[in-house]
Amino acid sequence: MHVTSKSGRVFDLPSPEEEARIRAGIAADPDTYELTDEEMSELRPLVRPGRPKAESTKTLISIRLSPDVLDFFKADGSGWQTRIDAALRDWIKTHAIDHGHRTN
């Protein structure tokens, strides 16, 4: 039997007889183990490890930088966005603004 997907891809599905042979082969395989309904109900979703949530999240923006500035920060590899953030934080410390007026 042939089935066509929405994208037009054609899949050849096994006939009922072929499907029965496949299932019999799986059942006869000593390395195959089917979970019981009780075991299935005890399964927990896989939680993938990842970066822990930050206490303070950052805001996604789009910014245009000069190629030489970007090259400078990217030269040391990954973490370039964090280095740009740190450089801007340092700049803020020396260029504090009070209600729209620079204090330095």
Legacy VTK file of the C-alpha trace (Angstrom):
# vtk DataFile Version 3.0
C-alpha trace
ASCII
DATASET POLYDATA
POINTS 104 float
0.000 0.000 0.000
1.278 3.493 -0.859
0.631 6.629 1.174
1.476 10.133 -0.047
2.357 12.868 2.425
1.249 16.497 2.114
4.680 17.320 0.689
4.206 14.690 -2.035
6.586 12.117 -0.602
5.392 8.529 -1.238
5.691 5.911 1.506
5.330 2.182 0.881
3.552 0.618 3.868
3.716 -3.103 4.636
0.739 -5.260 3.782
-1.210 -6.804 6.691
0.655 -10.096 6.098
4.045 -8.346 6.147
3.030 -6.424 9.256
2.078 -9.719 10.991
5.486 -11.223 10.094
7.272 -8.120 11.383
5.376 -8.239 14.681
6.025 -11.985 15.046
9.737 -11.372 14.492
9.761 -8.646 17.135
7.923 -10.882 19.605
10.389 -13.738 18.981
13.451 -11.508 19.522
14.903 -12.255 22.992
16.351 -8.733 23.215
12.954 -7.104 22.721
10.957 -6.152 25.794
7.536 -4.576 25.747
6.492 -2.483 28.706
3.290 -3.356 30.491
0.533 -0.751 30.799
1.544 -0.242 34.431
5.186 0.323 33.464
4.123 2.738 30.740
2.050 4.758 33.234
5.084 5.072 35.523
7.314 6.583 32.836
8.297 10.191 33.301
9.060 12.636 30.498
12.729 13.055 29.697
14.044 16.279 31.149
16.967 17.431 29.111
19.799 19.050 30.980
20.435 22.573 29.949
21.436 25.950 31.102
19.810 26.842 34.422
17.386 29.736 34.387
19.143 33.016 35.091
18.043 35.160 38.005
17.859 38.104 35.668
17.131 37.444 32.043
18.382 39.562 29.187
16.353 41.283 26.501
16.673 40.123 22.915
17.442 43.060 20.614
18.839 43.725 17.178
21.878 46.008 16.988
24.178 47.094 14.181
27.882 47.082 15.021
30.909 48.044 12.974
32.596 44.983 11.470
35.866 45.687 13.319
34.051 45.912 16.668
32.249 42.630 16.037
35.452 40.939 14.834
37.235 42.083 18.003
34.655 40.513 20.318
34.239 37.347 18.225
38.023 36.775 18.009
38.058 34.911 21.346
35.264 32.544 20.291
31.949 31.834 21.939
30.728 34.201 24.613
31.221 37.283 22.454
27.770 38.630 23.275
28.521 38.324 26.995
31.813 40.193 26.444
29.979 42.998 24.638
27.482 43.158 27.522
30.364 43.376 30.042
32.070 46.124 28.021
28.856 48.141 27.928
28.397 47.676 31.678
31.935 49.008 32.239
31.155 51.987 29.998
28.021 52.733 32.038
30.103 52.825 35.254
32.297 55.610 33.847
29.550 57.425 31.967
26.742 57.466 34.483
23.704 59.389 33.298
21.446 61.226 35.737
18.036 61.986 34.239
19.429 62.419 30.770
22.571 64.346 31.751
26.052 62.867 31.999
27.710 63.210 35.377
31.244 62.972 33.885
LINES 1 105
104 0 1 2 3 4 5 6 7 8 9 10 11 12 13 14 15 16 17 18 19 20 21 22 23 24 25 26 27 28 29 30 31 32 33 34 35 36 37 38 39 40 41 42 43 44 45 46 47 48 49 50 51 52 53 54 55 56 57 58 59 60 61 62 63 64 65 66 67 68 69 70 71 72 73 74 75 76 77 78 79 80 81 82 83 84 85 86 87 88 89 90 91 92 93 94 95 96 97 98 99 100 101 102 103
